[in-house]
Amino acid sequence: MSKSPFRRMIDAPDFWRLWWVGLIIATVRWVETVAVGVVVYQRTDSAFLVAMMTMLRVLPMGLFGVFLGALAERVDRRRMLFVVVLLMAGISAVLAMLNAAGWLEIWHLALASFINGCGWCTDNPVRRVMIGDAVGREKMSLAMSLDVGANNASRMIGPVVGGILLAGAGLQGVLFLSTLMYCAALAIVLTIRARAAHAAETRPVLARIAEGLVFARSDKRIRGVLIVTVIYNVFAWPFTSMIPVIGRDRLHLGPEGVGLLATMDGIGAFAGALVLALWLTPKWYGRAFVGGVLCYMLTVVIFALAQSPALAGAALILTGLGGAGFGTMQATLVYLASPPEMRSRILGVLTVCIGIGPLGFLWLGWLADHIGSHNATALTGALGLLAMAGTWHWWKEI
């Protein structure tokens, strides 16, 4: 009788420590995303500025992802992970103190979003490479399914907690909780035992980056994954920044309702990740990846045009299912196709492709201020489907 996914990972305690760190950080990210989105919209009444807050969390991926990928091969990843989590804990603590003193401004939230985004862009080349080292190639897909499942669970928990806490305790309660959760993640990082060997090469960082870029371009499977990733992050993912705006303006929901609506995407994604962990086989990796993106974009359009909270929530559950296929297979396909000595670099390139997302946030935020958030979201999702059709030749071999 085959073991359950959890039983098959029982001999990898470091995986579970890294899993918990990822779950905590992702939960804080969603708590803050919903809370900050609502607060910024209440203070400015600008959908563009709401989109910019999320965009600033993504921007460092495009700016620094490839450099961090190369750096991660030269340093102790456990130490790097600790420094990153410590930085994010410090940012939340500073924001809490500014808010308590009545000095918190929109630009403080913007700067904090950018700094926390710098921490986020280390996830693929640092924490997820550590996961691969902890479990081995054979269990990497399973490990990613469980890790993405944790991320998606955070999308169920985080928005609801953020909405309820914001309504009951204000932004101060949100920031206090964020600080405590980051401190818990720090404690877990200290228990990680593995010390992965890092590269002893002394070649310049730029030369190592160039080598990684050449390899990524020459491998058809990796190239296809990177192209689809760019399309997803320009035309699909930015819609999440519009959930608070559409929830308030089109569906007439309060903070608790917006949080509940946003969690629907996480429910679908968690269910999808669980299904993938239980039944996905290697021959279906590419189909789950591409099919997930197509499903995501189609249901984004449905969500944007929905006029009732029930239909909008159902559409978000389906976006979550599609996002699970994309999110689980994205890092898995790149990890498995990359040579061991280049994995951090190639995953750094993947992080850069994710970092193209700010273009989508800028476009969507600008368009939302001109034609309305729901119209802008529907149009952007439709353009994403057209972009997938136009690039079929490059991703068909994934």
Salt bridges, closest charged atoms under 4 A:
ASP11 OD1 - LYS139 NZ 3.24
ASP14 OD1 - ARG17 NH1 2.77
GLU32 OE1 - ARG57 NH2 2.91
ASP45 OD1 - ARG248 NH2 3.22
GLU73 OE1 - ARG208 NH2 2.28
GLU73 OE1 - ARG345 NE 2.86
ASP76 OD2 - ARG195 NE 3.89
ASP123 OD1 - ARG127 NE 2.63
ASP123 OD2 - ARG128 NE 3.83
ASP133 OD2 - ARG77 NH1 3.58
ASP147 OD1 - ARG127 NH1 2.87
ASP147 OD2 - ARG128 NE 2.97
GLU201 OE1 - ARG203 NH2 2.65
GLU201 OE1 - ARG208 NH1 3.34
GLU211 OE1 - ARG203 NH2 2.98
GLU211 OE1 - ARG345 NH1 2.69
ASP249 OD1 - ARG248 NE 3.28
ASP265 OD2 - ARG155 NH2 2.00
GLU397 OE2 - LYS220 NZ 3.95
